Amino acid sequence: MFEIIKKGVNYSEIMPKQKKLYSFFPDVKWVFYVQILQKIIPPFSVVLFLWFYILKINEHYIIHSLLSSLVVFSTIFQAYFLLGIRAKSTIPESFLPWYQELEQKLKRRTLQPQPFAVLPTFEDFVILLKEAEEQFGQEYFDDL
C-alpha cells in the first residue's frame, strides 16, 4: 500500500503541467487538486478537531473529534493512492500510437537507445512527456 502511495507521489511530481494535456489526461487536474488538498486539509483538520472539542457534544467528544480529523486528513493519502494505481495501469490502445511516435522522436533527438515498453503504463507515458517537455519545450505541446 505504501509503495502505491509513493508511486502516486512520484507520478504527481513528474506530471508535466501543460494545459494542452487537460483534454487527454484527467490526471493533470487530479494532481492540481491534490496539491491544493495538501495546503488546505492539514489546517482544516486541526480546525475540525478544535470545533468538535469546543462543542463537547457528548462524553466521547475527544474520540469523535480525533477520528473526524483523521478521516479528513486521510483524503490526501487516498488521492495519492488513486494516483499510484493510475500510474501502474497500462495506457489505452488509443494512446499507443502517440506513445510510439513520441518515443521515436525522442530517440532521434537524443540518439540514446531507450527500452521500449511492450505495455506502457501511464507512468511510462508521463515520463516520456516530461522528457519531451525538456527536449522540445513548449513547441511540442503547441502542436497537439
N, C-alpha and C positions, 0 to 999 in steps of 0.2 A: 504494500500500500504506500509506504513512504517512497519507494522507488518511482511509483507512478506520479506522486506529488512532485518529486524532484524533476521528473521528466516534464511535467506541466510547467514548472518554474522555468526550466531551460527553454522550453518551447515558447513561452511568453517573452523571454529575453531576446531570442533570435528572430522573432517575428518582425519583418520589415513593416514600418509604419507608413505605408503608401495608401493614399485614398483610392487609387485605382483598384486596389486589391479588395476593397469592401464588397464589390459585387461578386467576386469569385470566392472569397473566404469570409465566412461569418466569424472566423477565429480572430480576425484583426479587431473587430468590435468587442469580442469577448475579452481579449487582452486589455483593451482600453478600459472596459468596465471593471475588470479585476484590479487594475491599477487604481481606479477610483475607490474601489472597495477597501484596498489596503490603507488608504488615507482616512476613510470615513468610519469604518467598522470599529477599530480599536477605541476611539473616543466615545462612539455611540454605545458600545457595550459597557463602558465604565459609567456613562450617564444612566443607562438602563439599570445597572446594578444599584447605583445610588438611588434611583427613583423607587425601585421596589423596596429598598432598605428604608427609605424615608416613609413610604406609605404604611409599612408594617401591617399588611392585610390580615395575616393570621400568625400563629405561633411559629410557623415554618418559613417565615419571610426571608431569612438568610439563604436557605436552600433554594427557594424559588428564584431569588434574585441572582444567585450564583449560576444556577442552571440556565436561566434565560440569557444571561450574558455569555455563557459558554456556547450556547446554541447559535447566537448571533455571531460570535467571534469565529465559529467553525465554518461559516459560509466562505471565508477566504480559502480555507483548505479544500472545501468541496469544489470550489471553482478551479483550483489548481489540479485537483484530482480529475475533473472532467477534461481539462486541457491536456493532461497527461494521457488519458485514454484516447483523446482525439489525435495526439501526436503519434501514438503507436498504431493507429488504424491505417490501413492502406488507402491510397488515393483512389477515387473512382476512375473507371476506364476512360471517361471523357477528359480527364486531366492528363492521361498518359502521353498523348502526342505533344502536349505543351511541355511536359517534363522532359521528354526526349529531345525536343527541339532546343530547349534552354540548355540542357546538358551538352549538346553538340556545339552550341555557340560558345559556351564556357570552355570546352575542350580546345576549340580553335583559338580562342583568345589567350588562354593561359599555357597551352601546349603541355599540360601535365595530364598524364593518364589518370583518370579518376574512375573508381569502380562504379559500374552501372548496377543499380539495384533492380532485381528482376520484378519484385513487387514493392515499389517505393512507398514509404509511409508519408504522412503529412509532414513529419519532422524532416525527412529527407528533402521533400519539396520546398519547405521553408528555408532549409539550409542552402539549397540551390538558388532560391530567390534572393536570399541575403548576399550570396556571392555575386549574383547578377547586379544587385544594387551597388556593391563595392566596385565591381569591374566596369559596369556600363554607366552607373549613375542614374540620374532621373530619366535619361533618354530612353532606357529600356521600358520603363513604366509608362512613358508618354505614348509609346507605340501600341500599347494594349488596347 
